Amino acid sequence: MPLPLATAVLSAADPTLDGALVIPHEIIVAGAVVLGFIAIALAWPVPVALSRAGWPMRAPVITLLLWQAIGLVGGLSMIGALALTGYAALPQHPWLATIPAALFTAYLLAHLGVTVVQVTRQRRRHLALLELLTSPHPTRARTRVIDDAVPVAYCLPNGTGSVTVLSQGLLDRLDPDELVAVIAHERAHVEQRHDLLLLAFRAWRSALPWFPTAARAEVEVAALVEMLADDHARREVRDEVLARAILQVGAGGINGGAVAEQPVSGSMRVSDRFRRLAS
């Protein structure tokens, strides 16, 4: 049976490759170019278009899946483009060819690990401070009350030890339905593990600070998980009640979030939250 053209040519040049399947150099170069274009598209025009679109507020789950796909496929495309470029440049030294791709992969994983450690330490310190500065809510489990007149509400994810933090000022200001809305919203962050999703995008931003879209993605995802938590709260209270509660929490200039250290200000989606409640 005759060998494929590329295999036959290479086998004649190097008898040790006889019978081996060898990918033509042109295909390797073309693959590197294609993956490079995909990486560039997912690093700038696609995220920008998604962040400016109006439909995500109507489909936050789908939009979050798209953001995750952009991050994952974009990272894999970068790694693949580096690997194929190395093979195209150094076809006789495959181990050397993979070094740039391996280093970039290790760089991304290292930032993810560092981010996990940093966030874990921050939450432990925060929980320790809460034990000192807050008191348990008299009727609600896993809820702490801080003696502050400023309206504040947020949750601190910590597995089974997750807590919701409310200020006394917020408790004094909200009516019972509004309080139900706020607590349902914050509980949704914990139950749906929004903190893990935010952690991945925080690591992406830390690893690629020179990519403006990395920061854009983190802010967009933070706003979208707020919409998901709103949808959970809407099952328990009317939309107008939830809207009033959101305004009360924001009256002190502090944004609640899936984690206390994750603000969502600066995103176009903040105003989208109110528009979707009014629709």
N, C-alpha and C positions, 0 to 999 in steps of 0.2 A: 504494500500500500504506500503510495507516494506521501512524503512528508509535506505539511503546509509550507508555503513559500518562505515565510520568515524563519521557521524552524530549520528548513533545509539550508538556507543561506548561512545561518549562524552555526549549524552543525558542521558545515564544510570549513568554516573559518576556525572552529574549535571542536575537535572530535569529542571532547568530554561532554559536550552538550547534546550529543546524538540522541534523538528521541525525546528531548525535553521540550516542554511547551514554553516558548519565549514570546513575550508580548513585544510587538514592534515598538521601536523608540518613538515613532510618530504618535502612537496611541497614548503612550505615557505622557508625552508633552500635551496632547489634546486634553487628556484627563486633568492634568494640573491646571490648564487654562480654564476649563469648565468649572472646576471646584473653586478656583480663585474668583471667578465672576460670581458664583453663588455666595461665597463668603463676603464679597464686597457688597452685593445686593442686600444681604441680611444684616450687614453692619451699618448701612445708612438708609437707602431709599425705602426699603420695605418697612422698617420700624417707624420712620418718619411718617409715611403714609398711614400706617395703622394708628399712630398716636393722634393724627389729625382727623381721622374718620369719625363720623357721627353715629354709626350703627353700633359700636361696641357697648354703649350704655344700654342697649336693648338686649344684648347677648353677652354678659360678662363672662360666663363660663367658657363659651367658644373663644372669646378674645384672650382669656388667660391661657387656654390651650395653644393658641397661636403664638403668644409671647414665649411660652415654653419651647415650642417647636423652633422658633426663630433662634433662641439661645442655644438649643441643643444642635440643630442642623448647622447653624453658623459656626459653632466651635468645631464640630466634626469636619466641616468643609475646610476650615483653616488648617486643621491638622492634616487632612488628606492632601491638600494643595502643597503643603510643605514637604510631605513625604514623597509625592510624585515628582516635585521639582528636584528634590535631592536625587532620586533615582535617575531622572533625565540628565542631571549634571554629572553624576558619578555612577554610571551603570556598572562599572567594574568593582565598585566598593559599596555593596548594599548596606553594610553595617554603618559606614560613615554617612551614607545618604539619609538614614533614618534619624540621625542625631538631632537636627533642628525640630522635627516633628515630635520626637520623644521629649526634648527639653520643653517645648511649648505645652505639651500635655502635662508634664510634671509641674510646670508653672501654674497652670489652671487648677490642678488638683491641690497644690500647696495652698493657693489662696482660698480654696473652699475649706480646707482643713483649718487654716488660721482663722477664717471667719467663724466657723463653728465654735472654736475654742474661745474667741473673743466674745461672741454673743452669749455663750454659756456662762462665762465669768461675769459678764455684765448683769445677767439675770440673777445669778446667785447673790451678787452684791445688792441688787435692787430688792430682792426678797428679804435679805437681812435688814435693810433699811425699813422696809414695810413692817417688819415685826416690831421695830422700835418706834416707828412714827405713826402707826395706824392701830385701829382696834377692830375686832371682828364685828360684822354687821349682826345685830341682835336676832334677825330671823332668816337671813339668807346665808346658806353655806358657801364656803370658798369666796366670800366677799369681804373686803377690808374697807374701812372708812377712815379717810384722812381728815383731820380737823383743819379745814381750809375753806374760806368763804368763796374762793374761785371755783366755778363749776368745772369739775374734772371727772372724766370717766375713761378708763382704759383697762385692758386685761394684760396679764403677764403670763405667757405660756410657760409651763414647767411640768409637762406630763400630768400625772395625777395630782400634782401640787399646784396646778394653775390657779390663779386668783384673779378676781375682778376688783378693781380699785375705784371707789367712788368718793368724791369729796362731800363734806357736810353741806357745803354751799349748794351743791347740785341736789342733794336730798331735800334741802329746804325749798329749792326753787321748783322742782318738778312735781306734777300731780301724779297720782298712782299709775295711770295709763302710760304716761311719758316715762316713768321709771321702769315699767315693764319693757318698754321699747328699748331703752338703753341697755338694760341687762341682757335682753335677748340678743341684741346686736353684738355685745361683747362676748357672750357665751358662744355665739356662732364662730367667732374667730378661733376660740379654743377647740371646739368640737370638730371643726373642719380643718384644723391644723394649718391655718393660713401662715403661721410663723415659718413653717418649713419652706413654703413657696417663696416667701419674702427673703429667706436666708439665701436661697440659691441666686436670686437676682442681686442681693447685696454683695455676694462673692464675685459675681460677674462684673459689677461696677468696680470692686476693689482690684480685680485682676486687670481690667482694661480701662483705667481712668481716662486715657486719652481718647476713648470712643465716646463722643457725646451721646450716642444712642444707648450706651450702657446705663448712664444716669437717667435718661428718658424712660428706659424700660423699667427701672426700679420704681420710679415715681408713678408710672402708669399702672403697674401691677399693684402697688400699694392702694391706689384709688379704686381699682377694680375689686379687690378683696373687700373694700368697704361696701361696695354695691352688693356683693354676695351676702355680707352680714346684714345689710338693709333688707334684702329679700327674705332672709330668715326671720327678721323681726316683723316684717309685714304679715307673716302668718298669724301673729298674735295681736297686733294692733292695727288700726286704720292708718293709711298713708299720711294723713294730715297730722296724726298724733306723732308718728315717727319724725316727720319733718320738723315739728315744734321741738321735739327732744334733741334733734341734731343741732338746731339753732341754739338751744340752751347750753349744750356742751361747748359749742363754739363761741359762746358769748364771752368767755374768759380769755379768748385768743389761743386756746390750746386745742389741738386736734386729737381726738381719740384715734387709736390705731390697733392693728393686730398685735403689735408689741409696743411697749412704751417708747422705745427709741426709734420708731419708724413713722415719721410724719408723712402726711400726704399733701401738704401745702405745695403750691406751685403747679399742680396738674390741672389741665382743662377739665378733667373728670370731676373735680370737686363740685362745680356748678351743675354737671350732669346728674349728680345724685338728686338734686332738688327737682330738676326737670322731669326725671323719670318717676318721682313720687307724685308730681302734679299731673302726669299724663293719664 
